[in-house]
């Protein structure tokens, strides 16, 4: 078990003196993360094209996507332990290679073997899940503390930009390429994610208290301590998360917004766009506005340094409540679109400081495991919310469900903001000089 000391004090990072985008090492990491995000987004869309081309049935699509989700959830915890136990760069390499290997298997099984496609989708999900906490920890190793908020904002902008431009790009490629070729293209994106990022810097992994990551510490140790078992190391990550009340509070608020607010709007928006407004453009415009708002929020938070960053982040997260609120009221469709833009801005005003604080406050040798808890809980409970919202709407009505979810989006982050250490996303408040 690692004997690396854990941080006992925290300092709010000063605004970066120069752009992180001038750092070639970060740009390689950014390119790899962007490629993985684009590949992750593209797979469901390309499989949807397979349904349109009758190479895959609707039931088969559901089975394949479910297998990918199961693979993701099974691997994200394992990936967190492995990324803290071994080189984060190596975990990114092998997990992304696994996802890349799944692409030709999906192409081979298309229209021939649903069993092969299901197994390949599970492998793709496992590669995606294992690399997520490793990428998060590798960012902390690559970028100096004072520039991590800008770096996390750049990562978010890349992902949101891919979501915005991806549909048009994929539709354009689909006019010239068949579905198997598009699946192979997804494999190439995973190869970029595997091969392009460089190694992290030990200097960048130093926290405010001067501690370094396990990999850096054990590399110079004459006689490193024997490793604990997988279960023990995973539980050690849970104990580390419990040391930070702000993290547990933020995780609870995030789960409420995703499992209730996001799930409710995902189900209700298509219905209301059709039944109330009689057109599909409200659905398309609202989702586009959400992505554009998220891009704006990431751009804003790249430079913004609120004095009480935790409270500001929770306020941003709570702003998602305006989306279900706009759907339950008989408002002009442009109000719905504006509400989704506000929700997109708010979600990134939370996400970027949340990731940055986790990289700053969590003990470096446990960062990947704590990050895996974040992904495991938020991604794991999202399908549960989606599964329950539709029956709830049928039983209680869409207005009652949306009102409940909007209230949860407003109240749960507000309650989380009252938790000790939540104001600054830090165990100790920054001093006046900081």
CORMOQUI-V428245 format. One record per residue. PHI is phi in whole degrees, -180 to 180 (NA if undefined). OMEGA is omega as a letter, one per 20 degrees, with the letter a starting at -180 (* if undefined). BURIAL is + if it has 16 or more other ideal C-beta (glycine too) atoms within 10 Angstrom, else -. Layout:
PHI;OMEGA;BURIAL
PHI;OMEGA;BURIAL
//
This chain:
NA;a;-
-65;r;+
-107;r;-
-62;a;+
-64;r;-
-97;a;+
-64;r;+
-118;r;-
-144;a;-
-134;r;+
-129;r;+
-70;a;+
-67;r;+
-77;r;-
-58;a;-
-64;a;+
-79;r;-
-142;a;-
-67;r;-
-68;a;+
-72;r;-
-89;a;-
-92;a;+
-61;a;-
-65;r;+
-66;a;+
-61;r;+
-67;r;+
-65;r;+
-61;r;+
-64;r;-
-65;r;+
-65;r;+
-63;r;+
-62;r;+
-66;r;+
-66;r;+
-67;r;+
-65;r;+
-64;r;+
-68;a;+
-70;a;+
-58;r;+
-61;a;-
-67;a;-
-67;r;+
-66;r;+
-64;r;+
-63;r;+
-63;r;+
-67;r;-
-63;r;-
-86;r;-
63;r;-
-88;a;+
-149;r;+
-84;a;-
-63;r;-
-65;r;-
-64;r;+
-60;r;+
-61;a;-
-66;a;+
-66;r;+
-67;r;+
-65;r;-
-63;r;+
-64;r;+
-64;r;+
-62;r;+
-61;r;+
-62;a;+
-65;r;+
-69;a;+
-92;a;+
-66;r;+
-69;r;+
-62;r;+
-62;r;+
-63;r;+
-66;a;+
-64;a;+
-70;r;+
-86;a;+
-87;a;+
-123;r;-
-64;r;+
-62;r;+
-64;r;+
-67;r;-
-66;r;+
-60;a;+
-59;a;+
-74;r;+
-70;r;+
-68;r;+
-64;r;+
-63;r;+
-65;r;+
-65;r;+
-66;a;+
-71;a;+
-62;r;+
-65;r;-
-68;r;+
-63;r;+
-64;a;+
-68;a;-
-83;a;+
-61;r;+
76;a;+
-123;a;-
-143;r;-
-69;r;+
-63;r;-
-64;r;-
-64;r;+
-65;r;+
-64;r;+
-66;r;+
-65;r;+
-63;r;+
-65;r;+
-62;r;+
-64;r;+
-65;r;+
-64;r;+
-62;a;+
-67;a;+
-69;a;+
-83;a;+
-62;r;+
-65;r;+
-67;r;+
-62;a;+
-62;r;+
-72;r;+
-66;r;+
-61;r;+
-66;r;+
-79;a;+
-91;a;+
-112;r;+
-64;a;+
-54;a;+
-72;a;-
-115;a;+
-72;r;+
-64;r;+
-65;r;+
-66;r;+
-65;r;+
-65;r;+
-65;r;+
-62;a;+
-65;r;+
-63;r;+
-66;a;+
-66;r;+
-65;r;+
-63;r;+
-64;r;+
-64;a;+
-76;a;+
-90;a;-
-59;a;-
-57;a;-
-65;a;-
-65;a;-
-66;r;+
-62;r;-
-66;r;-
-66;a;-
-65;r;+
-72;a;-
-118;a;-
-122;r;-
-85;a;-
-63;r;+
-57;r;+
-66;r;-
-64;r;+
-64;r;+
-65;r;-
-63;r;+
-63;r;+
-62;r;+
-65;r;-
-62;r;+
-67;r;+
-64;r;+
-60;r;+
-62;a;+
-77;a;+
-102;a;-
-79;a;+
-59;r;+
-98;r;-
-76;r;+
-75;r;+
-100;r;-
-60;a;-
-64;a;-
-69;a;+
-80;a;+
-71;a;+
-91;a;+
-61;a;+
-100;r;-
88;r;-
-83;r;+
-121;a;+
-71;r;+
-60;a;+
-58;a;+
-70;a;+
-70;a;+
-76;a;+
-66;a;-
-105;a;-
-79;r;-
-73;a;-
-142;a;-
-62;a;-
-67;r;-
-65;a;-
-75;r;-
-77;r;-
-70;a;-
-59;a;-
-61;a;-
-63;a;-
-71;r;+
-64;r;+
-65;r;-
-65;r;+
-65;r;+
-64;r;-
-64;r;-
-64;r;+
-62;a;+
-69;r;-
-72;a;+
-121;a;+
-56;r;-
-61;a;+
-69;r;+
-64;r;+
-64;r;+
-65;r;+
-65;r;+
-63;r;+
-66;r;+
-64;r;+
-63;r;+
-62;a;+
-69;a;+
-74;a;+
-71;a;+
-106;a;+
-64;a;+
-65;r;+
-64;a;+
-64;a;+
-70;r;+
-63;a;-
-82;a;+
-81;a;+
-59;r;+
-61;a;-
-65;a;-
-72;r;+
-59;a;+
-79;a;-
-83;a;-
-87;a;-
-102;r;-
66;a;-
-154;r;-
-86;a;-
-68;r;-
-65;r;+
-60;a;+
-65;a;-
-67;a;+
-66;a;+
-67;r;+
-66;r;+
-63;r;+
-62;a;+
-67;r;+
-63;r;+
-62;r;+
-63;r;+
-61;r;+
-64;r;+
-63;r;+
-66;r;+
-64;a;+
-68;a;-
-77;r;+
-61;a;+
-115;a;-
-73;r;+
-129;r;-
-60;a;+
-65;r;-
-110;a;+
-66;r;+
-67;r;+
-63;r;+
-64;r;+
-66;r;+
-66;r;+
-64;r;+
-63;r;+
-63;r;+
-65;a;+
-64;r;+
-62;a;+
-60;r;+
-68;a;+
-68;r;+
-64;r;+
-63;a;+
-68;a;+
-78;a;+
-88;a;+
-108;r;-
-80;a;-
-103;r;-
-63;a;-
-59;r;+
-67;r;-
-67;r;-
-62;r;+
-61;r;+
-64;r;+
-62;r;+
-68;r;+
-64;r;+
-63;r;+
-61;r;+
-65;r;+
-60;a;+
-63;a;+
-66;r;+
-82;r;+
-66;r;+
-92;a;+
-59;a;+
-66;r;+
-63;r;+
-63;r;+
-64;a;+
-65;r;+
-66;r;+
-62;r;+
-65;a;+
-83;a;+
-91;a;+
-77;r;+
-55;a;+
-56;a;+
-77;r;+
-124;a;+
-63;a;+
-64;r;+
-67;r;+
-67;r;+
-63;r;+
-65;r;+
-63;r;+
-57;a;+
-66;a;+
-64;a;+
-73;a;+
-69;r;+
-73;a;+
-70;a;+
-88;r;+
-60;r;+
-62;r;+
-64;r;-
-62;r;+
-63;a;+
-69;a;-
-92;a;+
-66;a;+
-60;r;+
-62;r;-
-64;r;+
-65;r;+
-64;a;-
-85;a;-
-103;a;-
99;a;-
-67;a;+
-66;a;-
-64;a;-
-66;r;+
-65;r;+
-64;r;+
-64;a;+
-69;r;+
-63;r;+
-62;r;-
-64;r;+
-64;r;+
-79;a;+
-83;a;-
-67;r;+
-62;r;+
-63;r;-
-67;r;-
-63;r;+
-66;a;+
-84;a;-
-68;r;+
-55;a;-
78;a;+
-74;a;+
-59;a;+
-113;a;+
53;a;+
-157;a;+
-72;r;+
-131;a;-
-70;r;-
-66;r;+
-78;a;-
-62;a;-
-72;a;-
-86;*;-
//
